[in-house]
Amino acid sequence: MKRLLTFLSVALLLVMPVTTSCRAAHQASSGDLHPDQVFTITDDDIARETKQINQLLGGQWKYNGPSVGVSGKNVLAGIAKPFAKGKMKKKLKKAYKTIGLEKVRPNFIFNDDGTCAISMMGAKLKGSYNYNPTTEKVTFKWHGIPVTANLKRDGKKKLHLTFEADKLISLITLMGRFSDSSTIKALTQLLDNYEDVMVGFELKQ
């Protein structure tokens, strides 16, 4: 009886390492990773994803006309309707023409590395941008100052870039150095009549 028990004990000891070894081999072959390895996000991962997002905008985009959108909950009655937006676009186009935007058209360049350049009103402004395709928001940074705008793709070759009215006026004033110009004042008065309206540019590649 003692010999039988001794034999069984030895056999059990011999089997256990094999079983453990097989289990370890199975885990290794199935590619199981430690939780820290699974959920670790490196700077290279972020840079790679950011570049892929930026490639959605990459290239040169030229002014093709004014663009109008809405923002906020208290939208001006009827502005979201196509007729009202069309009427607003006509007024905006006239104002753009007055300050020279129709003659020397704005030009936007988005690079994959997150840098950008804007040519407008005879001036060129370089900076950086951060685009979120989920929220359709883009944040520019010029001289460290952030400016957020709406950026919606319209097919593969068209973008709608719209700002809050005061942000657009500030940008045009900066680019054109027209802070005391009557044309800028006229544009300001036009946009002051429209709350919760986003205004800007339709861009084409």
C-alpha positions in Angstrom: 0.0 0.0 0.0 2.8 2.3 0.9 4.5 1.5 -2.4 1.3 2.4 -4.3 0.9 5.7 -2.5 4.6 6.6 -3.2 4.1 5.7 -6.9 1.0 7.9 -7.1 2.8 10.8 -5.4 5.7 10.7 -7.8 3.4 10.5 -10.8 1.4 13.5 -9.6 4.6 15.5 -9.1 5.7 14.6 -12.6 2.4 15.6 -14.2 2.0 19.0 -12.4 5.0 20.8 -14.0 3.9 19.5 -17.4 0.4 20.9 -16.9 1.7 24.2 -15.6 4.1 24.4 -18.5 1.4 23.7 -21.0 -0.8 26.4 -19.5 2.0 28.9 -19.7 2.7 27.9 -23.3 -0.9 28.3 -24.2 -1.0 31.8 -22.7 2.1 32.8 -24.5 0.8 31.4 -27.8 -2.5 33.2 -27.5 -0.8 36.5 -27.2 -2.2 37.4 -23.7 -0.8 40.7 -22.5 -0.5 42.4 -19.2 -3.2 45.1 -18.6 -0.5 47.8 -18.6 0.6 46.7 -22.0 -2.9 46.6 -23.4 -3.9 50.1 -22.3 -0.6 52.0 -22.6 -0.8 54.9 -25.1 2.5 56.3 -26.1 3.4 59.7 -27.5 4.1 57.9 -30.9 0.5 56.6 -30.8 -0.9 60.0 -30.3 1.3 61.6 -32.9 0.3 58.9 -35.5 -3.4 59.3 -34.8 -3.1 63.1 -34.9 -1.4 62.9 -38.3 -4.1 60.7 -39.7 -6.8 63.2 -38.6 -4.8 66.1 -40.0 -4.6 64.3 -43.3 -8.4 64.8 -43.6 -7.7 68.5 -44.1 -4.2 68.4 -45.6 -3.6 70.8 -48.4 -4.5 74.2 -49.7 -8.0 75.5 -49.5 -9.2 78.6 -51.3 -12.2 80.9 -50.6 -15.2 80.0 -52.6 -17.8 82.2 -51.0 -19.3 83.1 -47.6 -20.6 80.4 -45.2 -23.3 80.7 -42.6 -24.2 78.4 -39.7 -26.0 78.5 -36.4 -24.8 78.1 -32.9 -26.4 77.8 -29.5 -30.0 77.1 -28.4 -31.5 80.5 -28.8 -31.2 80.6 -32.5 -32.7 83.6 -34.3 -36.1 82.6 -35.6 -35.9 81.3 -39.1 -32.2 81.6 -39.7 -31.7 77.9 -40.0 -34.1 77.8 -43.0 -32.4 77.7 -46.4 -34.1 81.0 -47.6 -32.9 82.9 -44.5 -29.4 81.5 -44.8 -29.3 82.4 -48.5 -30.3 86.0 -47.6 -27.7 86.2 -45.0 -25.0 84.9 -47.4 -25.9 87.6 -49.9 -25.4 90.3 -47.3 -22.2 88.7 -46.1 -20.9 88.4 -49.7 -21.5 92.1 -50.3 -19.7 93.0 -47.0 -16.8 90.7 -48.0 -16.6 92.4 -51.4 -16.5 95.8 -49.8 -13.5 95.0 -47.7 -11.7 93.2 -50.6 -12.2 89.6 -49.8 -13.8 88.8 -53.1 -10.9 90.4 -55.1 -8.0 88.9 -53.2 -9.5 85.7 -51.9 -8.5 84.1 -48.6 -6.3 81.1 -48.7 -5.9 78.4 -46.0 -3.1 75.8 -45.8 -3.4 72.9 -43.4 -0.3 70.7 -42.9 -0.1 67.2 -41.6 2.2 68.2 -38.8 -0.5 70.5 -37.3 0.8 73.8 -38.6 -1.2 76.1 -40.8 -1.0 79.4 -42.7 -3.7 81.9 -43.7 -3.4 84.5 -46.4 -5.9 87.2 -46.3 -6.2 91.0 -46.8 -2.7 91.1 -48.2 -1.2 89.5 -45.1 0.0 86.0 -44.1 -0.5 84.5 -40.7 1.2 81.3 -39.5 0.2 79.2 -36.6 -1.0 75.7 -35.5 -4.4 74.0 -35.4 -6.1 71.1 -33.7 -9.0 69.4 -35.5 -11.6 67.2 -33.9 -13.7 65.4 -36.6 -16.2 64.1 -34.1 -17.2 67.5 -32.8 -16.4 69.3 -36.1 -14.4 71.9 -34.2 -11.0 73.3 -35.0 -8.8 75.3 -32.6 -6.3 77.7 -34.2 -3.4 79.1 -32.3 -1.8 82.3 -33.5 1.0 83.7 -31.3 -0.2 81.5 -28.5 -3.8 82.8 -28.7 -6.4 80.1 -29.2 -9.4 80.7 -31.5 -12.1 78.0 -31.9 -14.3 77.6 -35.0 -16.6 75.1 -36.6 -15.2 73.1 -39.5 -17.5 70.9 -41.5 -16.5 68.8 -44.5 -18.8 69.0 -47.5 -17.7 66.1 -49.7 -14.0 65.6 -50.4 -13.2 69.0 -51.9 -15.1 71.5 -49.8 -15.0 72.8 -46.2 -17.2 75.2 -44.3 -15.1 77.2 -41.8 -17.3 79.4 -39.6 -16.6 81.6 -36.5 -18.5 83.4 -33.9 -19.1 86.9 -35.4 -16.7 88.7 -33.0 -14.0 86.2 -33.6 -14.3 86.6 -37.4 -14.2 90.4 -37.1 -11.1 90.2 -34.9 -9.4 87.9 -37.5 -10.2 90.2 -40.4 -9.2 93.2 -38.5 -5.9 91.6 -37.6 -5.2 90.5 -41.1 -6.2 93.7 -42.8 -5.3 96.3 -40.2 -8.7 97.9 -40.7 -9.6 98.5 -37.1 -10.7 102.1 -37.9 -12.2 101.4 -41.3 -15.8 102.2 -42.0 -16.1 98.9 -43.9 -15.2 96.9 -40.8 -17.7 98.9 -38.8 -20.3 98.2 -41.4 -19.5 94.4 -41.2 -19.7 94.6 -37.4 -23.1 96.3 -37.5 -24.4 93.7 -39.9 -23.3 90.8 -37.7 -24.5 92.4 -34.5 -28.0 91.9 -35.8 -27.6 88.2 -35.8 -27.2 86.4 -32.5 -26.1 82.7 -32.4 -25.0 82.9 -36.0 -21.7 81.4 -37.2 -20.1 83.2 -40.2 -17.1 82.5 -42.3 -15.9 80.9 -45.5 -16.8 78.1 -47.8 -13.4 76.7 -48.9 -12.6 74.6 -51.9 -9.6 72.6 -52.8 
